[in-house]
Amino acid sequence: GCLMQEDPVRVEIQLDQQAEQEERQVMDASEEADASFLGTLQDVAQEMLPEWDSLLDTEGPGQQEEAAPAMAVPADIDPEKPIVALTFDDGPGGESTERILDVLEQYQIRATFFVQGKQVAKYPDTVKRAFELGCQIGNHTYNHKDLTSLSDQEALEQLESVNDLVREQTGAGCALVRPPHGRGWKDERVLKLVPYPLIMWSVDTRDWSTRDPKQTIQSVLSEVQDGDIILLHDVYNETAEAVETFVPQLLEQGYQLVTVNEMFAAKGKELTAGHAYRNAR
Ligand code: NI
């Protein structure tokens, strides 16, 4: 379920990494060249992953007292065995999200859905179903706004309006935020402002760009490691098709598929407002 965070910890992190543009939902011809350039930027960023990790994991003094209480590890998770968190952005969609939920239900596993408020308004029953299956509902703003482009008040309204909509379906707001377009996680103002941890990713399937189940499956199976956060988008049937294939394969390989909160709890890692997280290693 969703845990509400109290007393946000304000931490200043300054990172000078090149911006990572993500999750463009609408690709037209004029954006292709741009996307290719962004792909190059992402390749560069990938090579610098160890550096990112060390920057992101930096904890200032005195934070232990203020961190949210550690969540209990669910009985069906063995912390000694590999764990990954599947995360789905931009939904809920219609049929595509329901297909993904069918897979989660069939294999008795869980994932995290970073929802847009406008989509929750459209498909409230899907959010309810995800929550009832034990999935975590995270916040992806009301309508996919770049948090760095908004005033403080606008940014908080984008997030709180989603919490209100999700709360109507699940009884709880969202404990985690995934910033749209991957922007804001190294922006000092956004990190101070948002009273929730920012959840990034360590495996980028680029499913939104390729719209090719084979490439999405290949990306997951070739890159996956213990502690990964895998980025997917539940608004595409091609992604649902990929999920139907790679989930049983990950399970065969011994991976436990759980929510972001559950994975961090199992790894003994806190999730704290004012921080951005790429993985649970
Ligand atoms: Ni998105």
Boltz pocket constraint, residues with backbone or C-beta under 6 A from the ligand:
constraints:
  - pocket:
      binder: B
      contacts: [[A, 22], [A, 23], [A, 89], [A, 90], [A, 140], [A, 144], [A, 179], [A, 180], [A, 181]]
      max_distance: 6.0
